[in-house]
């Protein structure tokens, strides 16, 4: 296999001297779900985390990282982030805000350092998988290292 092009997310981890693994998978444009990523990449869905981009009424843009099987509880995220309310951003805002496209959004290496909130379930795993910043590529790293790299706040973000 040819040498993979490093993403901004991977370069950031290199700069911070944080160990990670890159896992590639076949992209299906019709199914960008975390469940599909887990199946295609041979990963346990419990360890595959997706990045959701939201906007708080006080804080502005926030990234929430939750398990691929879960639905975010926006009230929980609002409370954890000191907002009264939080809503998902419009899909058309994703690329201009983060530099990432749907199915390839990483909490690492976005255009700006947005606040990151990591669901507490992540801390129960030795390693978790997050997007490397492009479709077809996942980063495997310890949740503690993700917290360190993003300065994430760990909170209960799902039901």
Secondary structure, DSSP 8 states (H G I E B T S, - for coil): -------HHHHHHHHTT---EEEE----TT---HHHHHHHHT--GGGBEEEEEEEETTTEEEEEEEETT--B-HHHHHHHHT-S-EEE--HHHHHHHHS--TT---SSS-SS--EEEEEGGGGGSS-EEEE-SSTTEEEEE-HHHHHHHHT-EEE--B-
